[in-house]
Amino acid sequence: MTDALRPAAPQPLEKKDDGYFRKGCNPLAQTGRSKLQNQRAALNQQILKAVRMRTGAENLLKAATNHKVREQVRLELSFVNSDLQMLKEELEALNISVGVYQSTEETFTIPLIPLGLKETKDVDFSVVLKDFILEHYSEDSYLYEDDIADLMDLRQACRTPSRDEAGVELLMSYFLQLGFVESRFFPPTRQMGILFTWYDSLTGVPVSQQNLLLEKASILFNIGALYTQIGTRYNRQTPAGLEGAMDAFQKAAGVLNYLKETFTHTPSYDMSPAMLSVLVKMMLAQAQEIVFEKVCLPGIQNEFFMLVKVAQEAAKVGEVYQQLHAAMSQAPVKENIPYSWASVACVKAHHYGALAHYFVATLLIDHQLKPGADEDHQEKCLSQLYDLMPEGLTPLATLKDAGQRRQLAKTEQEVEIIVPQFSKVTATDFFQKLGPLSVFSANKRWTSPRSIHFTAEEGDLGFTLRGNSPVQVYFLDPYCSAALAGVKEGDYIVSIQNVDCKWLTVSEVMKLLKSFGEDDIEMKVVSLLDSTSSMHNKCATYSVGMQKTYSMICLAIDDDDDKTDKTKKISKKLSFLSWGTSKNRQKSASTLSLPSVGVVRPHVKKKLPAPLSLLTSDSSLY
């Protein structure tokens, strides 16, 4: 049994100076959802092992020349393929275990289909980010150990989000944080050596790449999946529960559609455009089904206009489920989508279609137009039930003639996608101390900080300043003390007398400089080596506020230590038994996607607890 729906009480907040992020749930909690997710993780590991065995057998088959050896390898390969098929069926059984995610209310409701969360492996940012800070920003990396720990703690918490709005906010916060991290540490001209591994939620196939795109896309998928779990968890026997469930499925459709429009040709099959299109249709169909439930919740009275309304809603639900079933039955989706999902869509299409016919038949048989009734209104309502009236019949004549009514016997509210509102989530850049992101990013290169010792002569510095955060040297007198000490026009002032100036305004820097009078001043400056930022290549275009990426790098996993042979690639496949086949794929540049959130000045932060201490021991939401 899963836990009952509780009021929207937020998870405990973790204080982080001027920002917050929420804790994840306890992964060891014995709830229905956590058990199911743990089984998914175990299956992912078994599938990974079987895929490696298959790859090894295929390589041996290519290299072997002895006939007996080749026959033996073919036999082993057939066993591995059988194991993979059995594992796929087990994973499919988890995906169809929809009962675990439903509300625990006693009253029966037709179950809705949620999505399981994608699983991932641990990622250690510390070594790579420290090296990059020292090499690229010329700063002491130990000053950023707490910030790197915060980033890793946030990622760890995102693996077990609570099944409520707090969990969604947690995932969105990490997604926004990835925009900062990408701009700070992932230049488009090279790979950083951090390997991200995520498992396909439908097939269990592991996908790994050194590009941050896979991480961002997978987090988006989990946001959509979490919305579906929130939607199924509502009690749909109350108006508030129905409203909440419909809103959750519309938001799930919005996130998945955003993922489809932003990232294309993803290496993970569950995030392919074809699969995402079907998933969006499924979420909207379930939201439309809830609209029908809202109409029926107060009870269905045998009254003309009530029957018209119910018939309209039932017909619309039947139509969208019929379209969904048709989409699920098309290649390549039908080969990897759970069979029961397609079956449920087919059953619901016929069920709600039959309901529509039943209510219209009841209306036509039981409600003949009587003297004094509103003919115009009833005629209009009846005409809305049919795209085309049968030949020789008109709505008004049908209402007046009992025989014609027996010969015959669409929605007020059509659900729409709700676009994700990332701007409503506040995310503070963990690495603000590096300086304003518009200047101090991975796309720009500078000289190492230079120490300049100079004095103001009779209160004259010998240069003016421009810009804000950071301030630049402007109109430099070539014979002043600062110029002779090595200052150049265009230099950025990063510190004065060990006071960090990267976030100070012109007036604040000028006031600080003048406060020393004619005393010796130590100022550190950096010079920009290239004045233009690296531009994205032709394989990426802007879409929905983010770049649409037409290729994502997929690297094959060679061993348990996540060591990767960069000469091997895993291409997206259509069928389960084609896993492990390798093809080359052209790499694409990293995207630059900055969240539209406010950046505040950095403050000294205290080190947060280790990742395990971020888990709430008393939480049963997972």
Summary of the structure (lengths in Angstrom):
residues: 622
radius of gyration: 30.7
end to end distance: 12.1
largest distance: 107.6
contacts: 1972
relative contact order: 0.14
helix: 47%
strand: 11%
